[in-house]
């Protein structure tokens, strides 16, 4: 009889723990994008590579005096990330040499946000000199949501449709947890009597 009560308590505790664990969201490893951009003297830009990588992005700095800004923009045209930078076409040799093109490599947090577009803004000309859709480089359009490749609802809605959990699911989970707690309290009180 006593062994049966202990077994029921252990079972109830296990059920409670499993119920609580199912409501916890797993922590996702941070992913960033490595962007390789080629800048030309005539103020044009070509995206050479955009690769999804594990790890944190570089710390961003904003300086009013720098002539360019790399921006990540949401579908609502809101800037969700911005970093100012400069490009240098001068090689310090003897005599100094001016290049026609130069390469810029950045690690940016393009996956954690609602970013859908990458653009380069020239402050000195007050114009956008480069725009590209992130999904063109991240989304492989195979109807599988592959977060390991960087696909998300924001940058690959074809592969990752937004799934809204109905409110009744949350209500059922809460009701089940409350019932289990009440059951455990009842069992403990009965065992004490």
Secondary structure, DSSP 8 states (H G I E B T S, - for coil): -HHHHHHHHHHHHHHHHHHHHHTS------EEEEEEEEEETTS-EEEEEEEEEES--------TTSSEEEEEEETTS-EEEEEEE----EE--SS-EE-SEEEEEEEE-TTTS-EEEEEEEETTTTEEEEEEETHHHH---SS---GGGT--TTT-TTTS------HHHHHHHHHHHHHHHHHHHHHHHHHH-
